[in-house]
Amino acid sequence: MKLQIILSSILVLSACDTPPVVSDFNGSSVKIQTSAFTSVKEARTSSQAEASRICGKVGKHAEYASTSAAADYVSEHLYLCL
């Protein structure tokens, strides 16, 4: 029983460290999704890095615009590619 609790805890904790996901990109803006369980500072840093990488592919830089709740436990960050 203790082993099951330990294994379950490890699985739950490992799911919290999810990378940012690009949900939309149109050349002028990019939307990045992060887990709501990620700290605000870490989510902002990782989403900014991913947005900069994506906007950089079209020779632009990413500028933060807003954050909204996309679904349960998912935050969506909008960046403009300028």
NORHU-V515643 format. One record per residue. N is the residue number from 1. RES is the residue in three letters. OMEGA is omega in degrees with one decimal (999 if undefined). NEAR is the number of other ideal C-beta (glycine too) atoms within 10 Angstrom. D_CENTER is the distance of its C-alpha to the mean C-alpha in Angstrom with 1 decimal. Layout:
n->N res->RES omega->OMEGA near->NEAR d_center->D_CENTER
n->N res->RES omega->OMEGA near->NEAR d_center->D_CENTER
//
This chain:
n->1 res->MET omega->179.3 near->5 d_center->34.8
n->2 res->LYS omega->179.7 near->6 d_center->33.3
n->3 res->LEU omega->178.3 near->7 d_center->31.9
n->4 res->GLN omega->178.8 near->8 d_center->30.0
n->5 res->ILE omega->179.5 near->9 d_center->28.6
n->6 res->ILE omega->180.0 near->10 d_center->27.4
n->7 res->LEU omega->178.0 near->10 d_center->25.9
n->8 res->SER omega->179.1 near->10 d_center->24.1
n->9 res->SER omega->179.1 near->10 d_center->22.7
n->10 res->ILE omega->179.3 near->10 d_center->21.5
n->11 res->LEU omega->179.6 near->9 d_center->19.7
n->12 res->VAL omega->-179.6 near->10 d_center->18.0
n->13 res->LEU omega->-179.9 near->10 d_center->16.9
n->14 res->SER omega->179.2 near->9 d_center->15.7
n->15 res->ALA omega->-177.9 near->10 d_center->13.4
n->16 res->CYS omega->-177.7 near->9 d_center->11.6
n->17 res->ASP omega->-178.7 near->10 d_center->10.3
n->18 res->THR omega->179.8 near->14 d_center->7.8
n->19 res->PRO omega->176.3 near->9 d_center->6.1
n->20 res->PRO omega->-177.1 near->22 d_center->3.0
n->21 res->VAL omega->175.3 near->14 d_center->5.4
n->22 res->VAL omega->-178.9 near->14 d_center->7.7
n->23 res->SER omega->-179.3 near->13 d_center->9.4
n->24 res->ASP omega->176.1 near->11 d_center->12.1
n->25 res->PHE omega->-179.8 near->17 d_center->14.0
n->26 res->ASN omega->-179.3 near->8 d_center->17.6
n->27 res->GLY omega->179.1 near->11 d_center->18.6
n->28 res->SER omega->178.3 near->11 d_center->18.5
n->29 res->SER omega->178.1 near->18 d_center->15.0
n->30 res->VAL omega->176.2 near->27 d_center->11.5
n->31 res->LYS omega->-178.3 near->21 d_center->8.9
n->32 res->ILE omega->178.4 near->25 d_center->5.2
n->33 res->GLN omega->176.1 near->20 d_center->3.9
n->34 res->THR omega->178.0 near->24 d_center->2.7
n->35 res->SER omega->177.6 near->17 d_center->6.2
n->36 res->ALA omega->178.1 near->14 d_center->8.8
n->37 res->PHE omega->177.7 near->15 d_center->10.6
n->38 res->THR omega->178.6 near->20 d_center->8.6
n->39 res->SER omega->-177.6 near->9 d_center->10.7
n->40 res->VAL omega->-179.0 near->11 d_center->10.3
n->41 res->LYS omega->-179.6 near->8 d_center->11.3
n->42 res->GLU omega->178.8 near->13 d_center->9.1
n->43 res->ALA omega->-179.6 near->20 d_center->5.8
n->44 res->ARG omega->-179.8 near->16 d_center->7.8
n->45 res->THR omega->-177.5 near->13 d_center->9.1
n->46 res->SER omega->179.0 near->17 d_center->6.5
n->47 res->SER omega->176.8 near->27 d_center->5.0
n->48 res->GLN omega->179.4 near->17 d_center->8.8
n->49 res->ALA omega->-179.7 near->13 d_center->9.8
n->50 res->GLU omega->178.6 near->21 d_center->8.2
n->51 res->ALA omega->177.7 near->27 d_center->9.6
n->52 res->SER omega->178.9 near->16 d_center->12.7
n->53 res->ARG omega->-177.9 near->13 d_center->13.2
n->54 res->ILE omega->179.4 near->20 d_center->13.1
n->55 res->CYS omega->178.9 near->22 d_center->15.3
n->56 res->GLY omega->179.0 near->12 d_center->17.4
n->57 res->LYS omega->177.8 near->11 d_center->18.4
n->58 res->VAL omega->175.4 near->11 d_center->20.4
n->59 res->GLY omega->-179.3 near->7 d_center->21.7
n->60 res->LYS omega->175.1 near->16 d_center->19.8
n->61 res->HIS omega->-176.2 near->12 d_center->17.6
n->62 res->ALA omega->175.5 near->23 d_center->14.4
n->63 res->GLU omega->-177.4 near->15 d_center->15.2
n->64 res->TYR omega->178.3 near->13 d_center->13.0
n->65 res->ALA omega->-176.5 near->13 d_center->14.4
n->66 res->SER omega->174.1 near->10 d_center->12.9
n->67 res->THR omega->177.1 near->16 d_center->10.5
n->68 res->SER omega->176.6 near->10 d_center->11.7
n->69 res->ALA omega->-177.9 near->10 d_center->11.6
n->70 res->ALA omega->-179.6 near->15 d_center->11.2
n->71 res->ALA omega->176.5 near->9 d_center->12.8
n->72 res->ASP omega->174.9 near->6 d_center->13.8
n->73 res->TYR omega->177.1 near->10 d_center->11.2
n->74 res->VAL omega->174.8 near->16 d_center->8.3
n->75 res->SER omega->-180.0 near->21 d_center->7.2
n->76 res->GLU omega->-176.7 near->18 d_center->7.1
n->77 res->HIS omega->179.4 near->25 d_center->7.4
n->78 res->LEU omega->177.1 near->17 d_center->10.5
n->79 res->TYR omega->174.5 near->23 d_center->11.8
n->80 res->LEU omega->176.4 near->16 d_center->15.5
n->81 res->CYS omega->-177.5 near->21 d_center->16.8
n->82 res->LEU omega->999 near->10 d_center->20.1
//
